[in-house]
Amino acid sequence: MVCEEARYFSELGNEVLLLASDYDPSVARDYGVPEGVDVILSSGSISGDVAKVRSIVEKYDIDIFYPHSFTKRLFLANSLLSDQVPYIPHIHGSVFWFIDEPNRLPYIGDTGFRELVSMVPGHGEFYQESTPSIATRVRASVSQYIERHGLQEADYVTTGSWQVQQELQTLYDIEATVVRPGVSESWINKYESVETRALSEHEHTILSVSRLDSRKRVDLLIEAIVKLRANNYDIGLVIVGEGDERADLQHLASSLNVASAITFEGYVPETKLSSYYKSADVFACPGWMSYGITPLEAYAMRTPVAVSSDAFVHEVLDQSPGVKVIPPSVDAWVSKLPELLDANPNDLDPSIVPTWDEFCNSIHELSENIWASQ
């Protein structure tokens, strides 16, 4: 997303700076970041980053900041400036969207907080109640105090889903603007030229593309495949991605005697990924996600998509042909996945997929509103 913003605003003739905790030039080039974009590495500490932001403002004529995970530090730095710089943070997920997140602590007794937890299965599944130390509680309270004020002082706040918009309203009393991340126009337009490949030797192939961590629920998908095969569906599962859970998932597949039907592809470069999507019978995304790009990439390749009810990209895809929104349980996936196996790719409507240019245009319009009022 940051790379797409850098590309978009550079193409409009703006000077763009990237402030990042880490940076790989080859990855940036793969995602379209122009050569002329300067990159500044953050210090890693709050005080160091506050000082770095102030030095950036002193050195460059900054018109606006677009922070993604830097809001608190930017707010603190901005509050020390005589001429404050406008900023529009994009919030990918609230405190609900991190495993065992201590910054939930200031809200646990609130009715609105409990209601939000009950609405999203993963919000309870991936949080273990504990007895935190006083120091942990104090750090969480201070962190959330700064977060609240940082977001309330922002000129606009954007997020990708109505779900996160509601969470931000409840937690911080702000009205975020929903701006949908998406895929590139070139990704959508290249469908006809993408060649298919043999992903498995089975009658049907299910594809998963994600980082292999517990939040993606690839274990649920493996268990569903076991039951579907027991119901006489000749299904293979291809898993693209790396992560800490890979060994555990491979062990699970072996222990369930389904290893021969499951392929762990590991990392697949962006240049080859479109052919994986196009070649699959169904793209499966059972994960817990505040949004989700991979289901949009798959749908743009005319591949039917099964997505979890707590992956909130379903707000874009739900009710579209070739889409099933499924609760995150093995039995629900066993029941619903077969309905997509023989879907006709020609029935899918890729025009529903938002694009990065649409996303950036929306951010640009908000920026113009700010500059017009100055």
C-alpha positions as CSV (number, residue, x, y, z in Angstrom):
1,M,0.0,0.0,0.0
2,V,2.8,2.4,0.9
3,C,4.6,1.5,-2.3
4,E,1.4,2.2,-4.3
5,E,1.0,5.6,-2.7
6,A,4.6,6.4,-3.5
7,R,4.1,5.4,-7.1
8,Y,0.9,7.3,-7.5
9,F,2.0,10.6,-6.0
10,S,5.4,10.4,-7.8
11,E,3.6,10.0,-11.1
12,L,1.7,13.2,-10.3
13,G,5.0,15.1,-10.1
14,N,5.3,15.2,-6.4
15,E,8.5,14.7,-4.4
16,V,7.9,11.7,-2.2
17,L,9.8,10.5,0.9
18,L,9.4,7.1,2.5
19,L,10.0,6.8,6.2
20,A,10.3,3.1,6.9
21,S,11.6,0.7,9.6
22,D,13.2,-1.5,6.9
23,Y,13.7,-1.2,3.2
24,D,14.7,-3.5,0.4
25,P,15.3,-1.6,-2.9
26,S,14.6,-4.7,-5.0
27,V,11.2,-5.3,-3.4
28,A,10.4,-1.6,-3.7
29,R,11.1,-1.8,-7.5
30,D,9.0,-4.9,-7.8
31,Y,6.1,-2.9,-6.4
32,G,6.6,0.0,-8.7
33,V,8.3,2.5,-6.4
34,P,10.1,5.0,-8.7
35,E,13.9,5.4,-8.5
36,G,13.6,9.0,-7.4
37,V,11.8,8.3,-4.1
38,D,14.1,9.0,-1.1
39,V,14.0,6.5,1.8
40,I,14.7,7.4,5.4
41,L,15.0,4.7,7.9
42,S,13.3,5.1,11.3
43,S,15.4,4.9,14.5
44,G,13.2,2.2,16.2
45,S,12.7,4.2,19.4
46,I,9.9,6.6,20.1
47,S,12.2,9.5,21.1
48,G,14.5,8.8,18.1
49,D,11.6,8.8,15.6
50,V,10.0,12.0,17.1
51,A,13.4,13.7,16.6
52,K,13.7,12.2,13.1
53,V,10.2,13.5,12.0
54,R,11.1,17.0,13.3
55,S,14.4,16.9,11.4
56,I,12.6,15.8,8.2
57,V,10.1,18.7,8.5
58,E,13.1,21.1,9.0
59,K,14.9,19.8,6.0
60,Y,12.0,19.3,3.5
61,D,9.0,21.3,2.6
62,I,6.4,18.7,3.8
63,D,2.9,19.2,2.6
64,I,1.3,16.2,4.2
65,F,2.1,12.9,5.9
66,Y,0.3,9.6,5.2
67,P,1.2,7.4,8.2
68,H,0.3,3.7,8.4
69,S,1.9,2.4,11.6
70,F,3.5,5.6,12.7
71,T,0.6,7.7,14.0
72,K,1.5,8.0,17.6
73,R,5.1,9.0,16.9
74,L,4.0,11.5,14.2
75,F,1.4,13.0,16.5
76,L,4.0,13.5,19.2
77,A,6.5,15.1,16.8
78,N,3.8,17.3,15.2
79,S,2.7,18.6,18.5
80,L,6.2,20.0,19.1
81,L,6.2,21.9,15.8
82,S,5.2,25.6,15.5
83,D,3.6,24.9,12.1
84,Q,2.0,21.5,12.3
85,V,1.9,19.4,9.1
86,P,-1.4,17.8,8.1
87,Y,-1.6,14.0,8.3
88,I,-4.0,11.3,7.1
89,P,-3.4,8.0,8.9
90,H,-4.6,4.8,7.3
91,I,-5.5,2.3,10.0
92,H,-5.2,-1.3,8.9
93,G,-6.6,-2.7,12.1
94,S,-7.5,-1.6,15.6
95,V,-6.2,-3.2,18.8
96,F,-8.6,-6.1,18.2
97,W,-6.5,-7.4,15.2
98,F,-3.3,-8.5,17.0
99,I,-2.8,-11.8,18.9
100,D,-2.9,-11.3,22.7
101,E,-2.6,-7.5,22.2
102,P,-2.0,-5.8,25.6
103,N,-3.4,-2.5,24.2
104,R,-6.9,-4.0,24.6
105,L,-6.5,-3.7,28.4
106,P,-7.9,-0.1,28.8
107,Y,-11.2,-1.2,27.1
108,I,-11.9,-4.7,28.5
109,G,-14.6,-3.5,30.9
110,D,-16.5,-1.4,28.3
111,T,-19.8,-2.6,26.9
112,G,-19.0,-1.5,23.4
113,F,-15.7,-3.4,23.5
114,R,-17.4,-6.6,24.5
115,E,-20.0,-6.2,21.8
116,L,-17.3,-5.8,19.2
117,V,-15.5,-8.9,20.4
118,S,-18.7,-10.9,20.2
119,M,-19.2,-9.8,16.5
120,V,-16.0,-11.3,15.2
121,P,-15.0,-14.9,15.9
122,G,-11.3,-14.2,15.7
123,H,-11.4,-11.4,18.2
124,G,-12.0,-14.0,20.9
125,E,-10.2,-16.9,19.3
126,F,-6.8,-15.1,19.2
127,Y,-6.9,-13.4,22.6
128,Q,-6.2,-15.2,25.9
129,E,-7.3,-13.5,29.0
130,S,-4.5,-13.0,31.5
131,T,-3.6,-11.1,34.7
132,P,-1.2,-8.4,33.4
133,S,1.3,-6.6,35.6
134,I,0.6,-3.0,36.7
135,A,3.5,-1.9,34.4
136,T,1.8,-3.5,31.4
137,R,-1.5,-1.8,32.2
138,V,0.1,1.5,32.6
139,R,2.0,1.2,29.3
140,A,-1.2,0.1,27.5
141,S,-3.1,3.1,29.0
142,V,-0.5,5.6,28.0
143,S,-0.2,4.1,24.5
144,Q,-3.9,4.2,23.9
145,Y,-4.1,7.8,25.3
146,I,-1.6,8.9,22.7
147,E,-3.3,6.8,20.0
148,R,-6.7,8.4,20.7
149,H,-5.3,11.9,20.6
150,G,-3.2,11.2,17.6
151,L,-6.2,10.0,15.6
152,Q,-8.5,12.7,16.9
153,E,-6.0,15.4,15.8
154,A,-5.6,13.9,12.3
155,D,-7.2,15.8,9.5
156,Y,-8.8,12.6,8.3
157,V,-8.5,9.0,9.2
158,T,-9.0,6.2,6.6
159,T,-9.5,2.5,6.9
160,G,-10.3,-0.4,4.6
161,S,-13.5,-1.8,6.1
162,W,-16.7,-0.8,7.7
163,Q,-15.8,-3.2,10.5
164,V,-12.7,-1.4,11.5
165,Q,-14.5,1.9,11.0
166,Q,-17.0,0.8,13.7
167,E,-14.1,-0.3,16.0
168,L,-12.4,3.1,15.6
169,Q,-15.6,4.9,16.4
170,T,-16.2,2.8,19.6
171,L,-12.6,3.0,20.8
172,Y,-11.5,6.5,19.9
173,D,-14.7,8.4,19.0
174,I,-13.6,9.2,15.5
175,E,-15.4,8.8,12.1
176,A,-13.0,7.2,9.8
177,T,-13.4,7.2,6.0
178,V,-13.6,3.8,4.4
179,V,-11.2,3.7,1.4
180,R,-10.8,0.2,-0.1
181,P,-7.3,-1.1,-1.0
182,G,-7.2,-3.1,-4.1
183,V,-5.1,-4.4,-7.0
184,S,-3.5,-2.7,-9.9
185,E,-5.3,-2.0,-13.2
186,S,-2.5,-3.9,-15.0
187,W,-3.3,-7.0,-12.8
188,I,-6.9,-7.0,-13.9
189,N,-6.2,-6.3,-17.5
190,K,-3.6,-9.0,-18.0
191,Y,-6.1,-11.9,-17.3
192,E,-6.3,-13.0,-21.0
193,S,-2.5,-13.2,-21.3
194,V,-2.0,-15.2,-18.1
195,E,-1.1,-18.8,-18.8
196,T,-2.5,-21.6,-16.7
197,R,-0.4,-24.3,-15.1
198,A,-1.1,-27.8,-13.6
199,L,-1.3,-27.2,-9.9
200,S,-2.1,-30.7,-8.9
201,E,-3.1,-34.1,-10.3
202,H,-6.5,-34.0,-8.7
203,E,-9.9,-33.3,-10.3
204,H,-10.2,-30.1,-8.3
205,T,-7.5,-27.8,-6.8
206,I,-8.0,-25.4,-3.9
207,L,-5.4,-22.6,-3.6
208,S,-4.3,-20.8,-0.4
209,V,-2.0,-17.8,-0.6
210,S,-0.9,-16.3,2.8
211,R,1.7,-16.0,5.4
212,L,1.7,-19.3,7.4
213,D,0.7,-18.1,10.8
214,S,-2.1,-19.1,13.1
215,R,-4.3,-16.1,12.1
216,K,-4.6,-17.5,8.6
217,R,-6.3,-20.7,9.8
218,V,-4.6,-22.9,7.1
219,D,-5.0,-25.8,9.6
220,L,-8.8,-25.3,9.3
221,L,-8.4,-25.6,5.5
222,I,-6.3,-28.8,5.8
223,E,-8.9,-30.4,8.1
224,A,-11.7,-29.4,5.7
225,I,-9.9,-31.0,2.8
226,V,-9.5,-34.3,4.8
227,K,-13.3,-34.4,5.3
228,L,-14.1,-33.5,1.7
229,R,-11.8,-36.2,0.4
230,A,-13.6,-38.6,2.8
231,N,-16.8,-37.5,1.1
232,N,-15.4,-38.7,-2.3
233,Y,-14.3,-35.3,-3.6
234,D,-11.0,-35.6,-5.5
235,I,-9.4,-32.4,-4.1
236,G,-5.8,-31.3,-3.9
237,L,-4.7,-28.3,-1.8
238,V,-1.8,-26.0,-2.9
239,I,-0.5,-23.8,-0.2
240,V,1.6,-20.7,-1.3
241,G,3.5,-18.8,1.4
242,E,6.1,-19.1,4.2
243,G,5.9,-18.6,7.9
244,D,6.5,-20.0,11.4
245,E,3.6,-22.4,11.1
246,R,4.9,-24.3,8.1
247,A,6.4,-27.2,9.9
248,D,3.3,-27.6,12.2
249,L,1.0,-27.6,9.1
250,Q,3.1,-30.2,7.3
251,H,3.0,-32.3,10.4
252,L,-0.8,-31.9,10.6
253,A,-1.1,-33.0,7.0
254,S,1.0,-36.1,7.6
255,S,-0.9,-37.0,10.9
256,L,-4.2,-36.8,9.0
257,N,-2.8,-39.0,6.2
258,V,-3.5,-36.3,3.6
259,A,0.1,-35.1,2.8
260,S,0.0,-36.6,-0.7
261,A,-2.9,-34.3,-1.6
262,I,-1.3,-31.1,-0.2
263,T,1.6,-29.2,-1.8
264,F,3.5,-26.6,0.1
265,E,4.8,-24.3,-2.6
266,G,6.6,-21.9,-0.4
267,Y,7.3,-18.4,-1.7
268,V,6.0,-17.6,-5.2
269,P,7.1,-14.4,-6.8
270,E,4.5,-11.8,-7.9
271,T,5.4,-12.5,-11.6
272,K,4.2,-16.1,-11.3
273,L,1.3,-15.7,-8.8
274,S,-1.3,-14.7,-11.3
275,S,-1.0,-18.1,-13.0
276,Y,-1.5,-19.9,-9.7
277,Y,-4.7,-17.9,-9.1
278,K,-6.0,-18.5,-12.6
279,S,-5.3,-22.2,-12.5
280,A,-7.1,-23.0,-9.3
281,D,-10.7,-24.1,-9.1
282,V,-11.2,-22.2,-5.9
283,F,-9.2,-19.7,-3.9
284,A,-9.7,-20.3,-0.1
285,C,-9.1,-17.7,2.6
286,P,-10.3,-18.9,6.0
287,G,-8.2,-16.3,7.9
288,W,-9.0,-13.7,10.5
289,M,-8.1,-10.4,8.7
290,S,-9.3,-6.8,9.0
291,Y,-9.3,-6.7,5.2
292,G,-7.4,-8.9,2.7
293,I,-5.8,-8.4,-0.7
294,T,-5.2,-12.0,-1.9
295,P,-9.0,-12.7,-2.3
296,L,-9.2,-9.6,-4.6
297,E,-6.2,-10.8,-6.6
298,A,-7.8,-14.2,-7.1
299,Y,-11.2,-12.8,-8.0
300,A,-9.6,-10.5,-10.6
301,M,-8.1,-13.7,-12.2
302,R,-11.7,-15.0,-12.5
303,T,-11.2,-17.6,-9.7
304,P,-14.1,-18.4,-7.4
305,V,-13.3,-17.3,-3.8
306,A,-14.3,-18.7,-0.5
307,V,-13.5,-16.3,2.3
308,S,-14.0,-16.3,6.1
309,S,-16.8,-14.3,7.6
310,D,-14.1,-12.5,9.7
311,A,-11.9,-11.6,6.8
312,F,-13.5,-8.2,6.1
313,V,-12.6,-8.1,2.4
314,H,-16.0,-9.9,2.3
315,E,-17.6,-6.5,2.5
316,V,-16.4,-6.0,-1.1
317,L,-17.0,-9.6,-2.4
318,D,-20.2,-10.7,-0.6
319,Q,-23.2,-11.4,-2.8
320,S,-21.0,-11.5,-6.0
321,P,-21.1,-14.5,-8.3
322,G,-18.5,-17.1,-7.5
323,V,-18.1,-16.0,-3.9
324,K,-18.9,-17.8,-0.6
325,V,-18.6,-16.1,2.8
326,I,-18.1,-18.9,5.3
327,P,-18.0,-18.9,9.1
328,P,-14.6,-20.1,10.4
329,S,-15.4,-23.7,11.3
330,V,-14.3,-26.9,9.6
331,D,-17.9,-28.1,9.2
332,A,-19.0,-24.9,7.6
333,W,-16.2,-25.0,5.1
334,V,-16.9,-28.7,4.3
335,S,-20.5,-27.7,3.6
336,K,-19.9,-24.6,1.5
337,L,-16.7,-25.2,-0.5
338,P,-18.2,-27.8,-2.9
339,E,-20.7,-25.2,-4.1
340,L,-17.8,-23.4,-5.8
341,L,-15.9,-26.3,-7.4
342,D,-17.8,-26.2,-10.7
343,A,-18.4,-22.4,-10.8
344,N,-18.0,-20.9,-14.3
345,P,-15.2,-18.3,-14.3
346,N,-17.1,-16.4,-17.0
347,D,-19.8,-15.7,-14.5
348,L,-17.5,-13.7,-12.2
349,D,-17.5,-9.9,-12.3
350,P,-13.9,-8.5,-11.8
351,S,-15.3,-5.0,-12.1
352,I,-16.2,-5.1,-8.4
353,V,-12.5,-5.3,-7.4
354,P,-11.2,-1.9,-6.2
355,T,-7.9,-0.7,-7.7
356,W,-4.9,1.0,-6.2
357,D,-5.5,4.1,-8.4
358,E,-9.0,4.4,-7.0
359,F,-7.6,4.1,-3.5
360,C,-4.9,6.7,-4.1
361,N,-7.4,9.0,-5.8
362,S,-9.5,9.0,-2.7
363,I,-6.6,9.8,-0.5
364,H,-5.6,12.6,-2.9
365,E,-9.1,14.1,-2.8
366,L,-9.0,14.2,1.0
367,S,-5.6,15.9,0.8
368,E,-7.0,18.5,-1.7
369,N,-9.8,19.2,0.8
370,I,-7.1,19.9,3.5
371,W,-5.0,22.2,1.3
372,A,-8.1,24.0,0.0
373,S,-9.0,24.9,3.6
374,Q,-5.6,26.2,4.6
